[in-house]
Amino acid sequence: MVHHNPILWADYPDLDVIRVEDTYYMVSTTMHMMPGCVILRSYDLMHWEVTTHVYDRLDDTPAQRLEDGKQIYSKGMWAASLRYHEGTFYVIFVANDTRKTYLYTSSSISGPWDKRIVEGFYHDCSLFFDDDNRVYLVHGNTEIHLIELKADLSGPKPGGLQRLIVKEREPYHLGYEGAHFYKIDGKYYVFLIHISKEAGRRTQAYFMADSLDGEFVGGECFNDDMGYFNSGVAQGGIVDTPDGEWYAMLFQDHGAVGRIPVLVPMHFEDSIPVFASKAPREIDIPSTRPDYRYSPLVGSDDFQYHIGEDGKVRLRDIWQWNHTPHDELWSVTEKPGVYRIQTGQLSPNLTFAVNTLTQRTMGPACTANVTLDGSGLNDGDYAGIGFLIGTYGLIALTRDEGQFYLVMQARESQDPSIFGNLVDQEPATEHARIPVAGPVVTLQASGHFVNNQDECSFAYLDGTEWRPLGIPHKMFYKLDHFMGCRIGLFLYSTKVIGGTADFSNFKYRVV
């Protein structure tokens, strides 16, 4: 079955991919979102579904919980390495807020996962088990290091191999990083991303050696932007099919929707990795389970949930919270069919709203509708639906001196570049405000992403007619969040805590 490339028009960056028998697994960066460290499953490398999130919470720090004005935007977990060795799955990554290296292990891809801390901090690390059962990490930026770990993987092995294997020597904007390390047919390979000043965009590089203490030689192996705004396709893992075909799972920056996966065929000639000269627009890979039906990566929700045997409620895997949720302040069982939020702290804007429930946006365009009952709002509360990013836009129901209003707000940026930090206490600009007769409203948020249009717009239901509110708002992908925009349901208080909002009948449509 022919499939379009990029394979997913949604934010799944820093990919590592493996195959275990007939099943492919792929891990991606989730940074400040909880549950975190998503692992996807596929039988053809083109269609994917969520198989698990490795953790519900990471460390529950005040910053991870959006408390005391602290936050972990653009931090959290980055660039995990996923491996399977002798019946055990391994996931290792660093978190850039705690400056720790985390190792999770499980005998099943769906968990439960055992959490450990590895001594040291290893940027963009790749885990590698050699044939003699010695285990290594490859990591770094600009200078790529190989270190041997103890047998229990708790830290560097005293007296073990430690060496520099690759060093950036040409002028660069981004030094070599994003390591993925393999042993294939007796040769050792490290694949890396970088942005040389000569190339001016992300490219893929490789280096290889005959032994772990030998010289690693190589260079650039793939340079293509698919004709898309000089946005290079690079960084990710490689994997073989049961038929012996090889593919690289890389990513490409696509504006405000985020960094999206691109599949590139490759092969080996005299041990040299050879990538296709261009990323193909269409991909056709035989499925190991042709009749399998995948669960959607995004979708609607009627919020009909039940408490499990463990006394907890697990939302569908399409959802992630912005930062660690405050469980005492949300429920989907208190009132069946409703996601209820209550505020427990004052927040200056959407960025610091606790328990914002999010899904990835998807191109080329997507629309979400939700019904909101704001009868429990206090004066100064804002509840609604928006696109969560540094340059966010939203539509919200608010209350002022007992009167309900609908407002459209957006956080502006005069700088279209990836730089500039909008994670602060500043309020958004209000572009529209209209009074409404009561607290029950149905709201709509739409995003348009073709050719980096990156506009969001908002509307409300007036009888049977959708009426726009405010302006179309241009969103910019920036390093302040380092993540594609998310559709989010939110509530925050600016004057007094304790207000509630009830969301129901959430409908999500990809256009």
PyMOL commands that set and color helices and strands:
alter all, ss='L'
color gray80, all
select helices_A, chain A and resi 255-257+327-329+350-352+450-452
alter helices_A, ss='H'
color red, helices_A
select strands_A, chain A and resi 2-4+16-20+23-27+33-34+36-42+49-55+77-85+88-95+100-106+114-118+126-129+135-140+143-148+162-167+172-184+187-196+203-209+217-222+234-240+246-253+259-269+272-275+282-284+320-322+330-331+339-342+357-360+365-373+381-388+393-400+403-410+429-436+440-448+455-462+465-468+473-474+486-493+500-510
alter strands_A, ss='S'
color yellow, strands_A
deselect
rebuild
show_as cartoon
